[in-house]
Amino acid sequence: MTLSFLEGALDGTPGLVSVSLGRLGAPPAYTRSPDAPHYAASTMKVAVLVALHRAADAGLLDLDAPVPVVNDFASVGGSRYTCDPGYDNEDEVWRRLGSSAPARWLARRMIVRSSNLATNLLIGLIGLPAVAGAWRAAGATGSVTARGIEDPVDLDNTVTAADLARLLGGIATGSVAEPASCTEMLDVLAAQEDLAIEVPGGARVAQKSGWVTGVRHAAGVVLPAGEPPYVLAVCTTGAPDGVIARLSRLAWDARKELL
């Protein structure tokens, strides 16, 4: 582990903070509890995105074909459940309830505005085994997408910082899907509106954040103009607000030291 000054920046921080930071395609230059499991919040939506594109690459679905927009889902426990619109961050998908929308459009709303309804519709389209396959394709070892959002079954979706770094890095390097699909996914991630990973103006960041009470995560690929890109994943449970922003700024300052 290099870049030990990052550890000092976290001294005295309460809660569990997990970090994976490194150059794209290289082993991480700095880690802190990278394999510790955290409740996934919305970061699991990246694995759904990858699974959707892998299915399209395999000819199993057409991303431009219409998907019925419903609010009725099969629980992994065998019952049915619905999403609460008041628990969602996105209104556009709800406005299409009772009609349809292309899978590609739903995928964008799932990432850019973190739509829970779109997420469940896409999980219903491709299935949870496909999402597990996306994690495996990235080399993940400790992350599980066990259910849809708001499924009342007693199972948690979990992630690790190491796995999120692998998943985002796999998209950026084109190793988890076909190159054109990875380029499209990177563009969608770069359009996410919750900018948890903060870098100076002009630097492109393809990222996904996730949050519930007491939990705040972000993972992304930072693409500085004319410099090597790097991957940063931070998962926090029980930590104060501002940890991700502080670490992302420190990582930016140290980007030329990443080996």
Summary of the structure (lengths in Angstrom):
residues: 259
radius of gyration: 17.6
end to end distance: 10.9
largest distance: 53.4
contacts: 923
relative contact order: 0.21
helix: 39%
strand: 20%
